[in-house]
Every structure is written in C-alpha cells, then in structure tokens.
Amino acid sequence: MSEPRPLVDERFLEHRRRSTSLAGVIAGLVAAGLFAYRYYVQHVWSWDLCAVVITLVVIKIGLMIWFHFTD
C-alpha cells in the first residue's frame, strides 16, 4: 500500500511564502515612496505612512535578529 498524499503540496507552501514576502516588501517600498513624495513634493508630513514604514522596519529588523539567535 502506498503512502497517503499530503493535502497541500510543499511547493504550494513555498510559493505562498515567497509571494507573501515579496508583496510585503513591495508594499513597504510603495508606502515609503508615497511618504517621500508627500514630504518632498507636497511638503506634508504624513504620520500614517510614517507609522507604516517604521512598523515595517522594526518588524523586519526584529525578526532578522530573532532568527539570527534562534536558528
């Protein structure tokens, strides 16, 4: 008797992980670009976009430190 096939292929999980990571990076870059545009062109400090960019940076660096010490 053969082994049962998994419900989800590991390639699917890897593609989902990579696409989610890339989407997060691109969304962060768009937020940073929109913040820079509003600041340098419109001369408006956009606190909501600043908060999004800072949150992205803090989480990214925090996870890099966490993975460095736990992996």
CNS distance restraints for C-alpha pairs under 8 A (distance, minus, plus):
assign (resid   8 and name CA) (resid  12 and name CA) 6.96 0.50 0.50
assign (resid   8 and name CA) (resid  13 and name CA) 7.52 0.50 0.50
assign (resid   9 and name CA) (resid  13 and name CA) 6.79 0.50 0.50
assign (resid  10 and name CA) (resid  14 and name CA) 6.21 0.50 0.50
assign (resid  11 and name CA) (resid  15 and name CA) 6.11 0.50 0.50
assign (resid  12 and name CA) (resid  16 and name CA) 6.10 0.50 0.50
assign (resid  13 and name CA) (resid  17 and name CA) 6.14 0.50 0.50
assign (resid  14 and name CA) (resid  18 and name CA) 6.15 0.50 0.50
assign (resid  15 and name CA) (resid  19 and name CA) 5.98 0.50 0.50
assign (resid  16 and name CA) (resid  20 and name CA) 6.01 0.50 0.50
assign (resid  17 and name CA) (resid  21 and name CA) 6.16 0.50 0.50
assign (resid  18 and name CA) (resid  22 and name CA) 6.14 0.50 0.50
assign (resid  19 and name CA) (resid  23 and name CA) 6.00 0.50 0.50
assign (resid  20 and name CA) (resid  24 and name CA) 6.17 0.50 0.50
assign (resid  21 and name CA) (resid  25 and name CA) 6.34 0.50 0.50
assign (resid  22 and name CA) (resid  26 and name CA) 6.14 0.50 0.50
assign (resid  23 and name CA) (resid  27 and name CA) 6.00 0.50 0.50
assign (resid  24 and name CA) (resid  28 and name CA) 6.15 0.50 0.50
assign (resid  25 and name CA) (resid  29 and name CA) 6.24 0.50 0.50
assign (resid  26 and name CA) (resid  30 and name CA) 6.12 0.50 0.50
assign (resid  27 and name CA) (resid  31 and name CA) 6.16 0.50 0.50
assign (resid  28 and name CA) (resid  32 and name CA) 6.12 0.50 0.50
assign (resid  28 and name CA) (resid  52 and name CA) 7.62 0.50 0.50
assign (resid  28 and name CA) (resid  53 and name CA) 6.24 0.50 0.50
assign (resid  28 and name CA) (resid  56 and name CA) 6.68 0.50 0.50
assign (resid  29 and name CA) (resid  33 and name CA) 5.96 0.50 0.50
assign (resid  30 and name CA) (resid  34 and name CA) 6.00 0.50 0.50
assign (resid  31 and name CA) (resid  35 and name CA) 6.05 0.50 0.50
assign (resid  31 and name CA) (resid  49 and name CA) 6.04 0.50 0.50
assign (resid  31 and name CA) (resid  52 and name CA) 7.11 0.50 0.50
assign (resid  31 and name CA) (resid  53 and name CA) 6.50 0.50 0.50
assign (resid  32 and name CA) (resid  36 and name CA) 6.13 0.50 0.50
assign (resid  32 and name CA) (resid  49 and name CA) 7.20 0.50 0.50
assign (resid  32 and name CA) (resid  50 and name CA) 7.65 0.50 0.50
assign (resid  32 and name CA) (resid  53 and name CA) 6.01 0.50 0.50
assign (resid  33 and name CA) (resid  37 and name CA) 6.10 0.50 0.50
assign (resid  34 and name CA) (resid  38 and name CA) 6.13 0.50 0.50
assign (resid  34 and name CA) (resid  49 and name CA) 7.66 0.50 0.50
assign (resid  35 and name CA) (resid  39 and name CA) 6.09 0.50 0.50
assign (resid  35 and name CA) (resid  45 and name CA) 7.69 0.50 0.50
assign (resid  35 and name CA) (resid  46 and name CA) 6.35 0.50 0.50
assign (resid  35 and name CA) (resid  49 and name CA) 5.75 0.50 0.50
assign (resid  35 and name CA) (resid  50 and name CA) 6.70 0.50 0.50
assign (resid  36 and name CA) (resid  40 and name CA) 5.86 0.50 0.50
assign (resid  36 and name CA) (resid  41 and name CA) 7.95 0.50 0.50
assign (resid  37 and name CA) (resid  41 and name CA) 5.41 0.50 0.50
assign (resid  37 and name CA) (resid  42 and name CA) 6.98 0.50 0.50
assign (resid  38 and name CA) (resid  42 and name CA) 4.87 0.50 0.50
assign (resid  38 and name CA) (resid  43 and name CA) 6.11 0.50 0.50
assign (resid  38 and name CA) (resid  44 and name CA) 5.49 0.50 0.50
assign (resid  38 and name CA) (resid  45 and name CA) 6.93 0.50 0.50
assign (resid  38 and name CA) (resid  46 and name CA) 7.02 0.50 0.50
assign (resid  39 and name CA) (resid  43 and name CA) 4.56 0.50 0.50
assign (resid  39 and name CA) (resid  44 and name CA) 4.87 0.50 0.50
assign (resid  39 and name CA) (resid  45 and name CA) 5.43 0.50 0.50
assign (resid  39 and name CA) (resid  46 and name CA) 7.29 0.50 0.50
assign (resid  40 and name CA) (resid  44 and name CA) 7.78 0.50 0.50
assign (resid  46 and name CA) (resid  50 and name CA) 6.19 0.50 0.50
assign (resid  47 and name CA) (resid  51 and name CA) 6.03 0.50 0.50
assign (resid  48 and name CA) (resid  52 and name CA) 6.39 0.50 0.50
assign (resid  49 and name CA) (resid  53 and name CA) 6.23 0.50 0.50
assign (resid  50 and name CA) (resid  54 and name CA) 6.09 0.50 0.50
assign (resid  51 and name CA) (resid  55 and name CA) 5.96 0.50 0.50
assign (resid  52 and name CA) (resid  56 and name CA) 6.21 0.50 0.50
assign (resid  53 and name CA) (resid  57 and name CA) 6.25 0.50 0.50
assign (resid  54 and name CA) (resid  58 and name CA) 6.07 0.50 0.50
assign (resid  55 and name CA) (resid  59 and name CA) 6.09 0.50 0.50
assign (resid  56 and name CA) (resid  60 and name CA) 6.01 0.50 0.50
assign (resid  57 and name CA) (resid  61 and name CA) 6.06 0.50 0.50
assign (resid  58 and name CA) (resid  62 and name CA) 5.82 0.50 0.50
assign (resid  59 and name CA) (resid  63 and name CA) 5.99 0.50 0.50
assign (resid  60 and name CA) (resid  64 and name CA) 6.19 0.50 0.50
assign (resid  61 and name CA) (resid  65 and name CA) 6.22 0.50 0.50
assign (resid  62 and name CA) (resid  66 and name CA) 6.13 0.50 0.50
assign (resid  63 and name CA) (resid  67 and name CA) 5.95 0.50 0.50
assign (resid  64 and name CA) (resid  68 and name CA) 6.07 0.50 0.50
assign (resid  65 and name CA) (resid  69 and name CA) 6.44 0.50 0.50
assign (resid  66 and name CA) (resid  70 and name CA) 6.07 0.50 0.50
assign (resid  67 and name CA) (resid  71 and name CA) 5.34 0.50 0.50
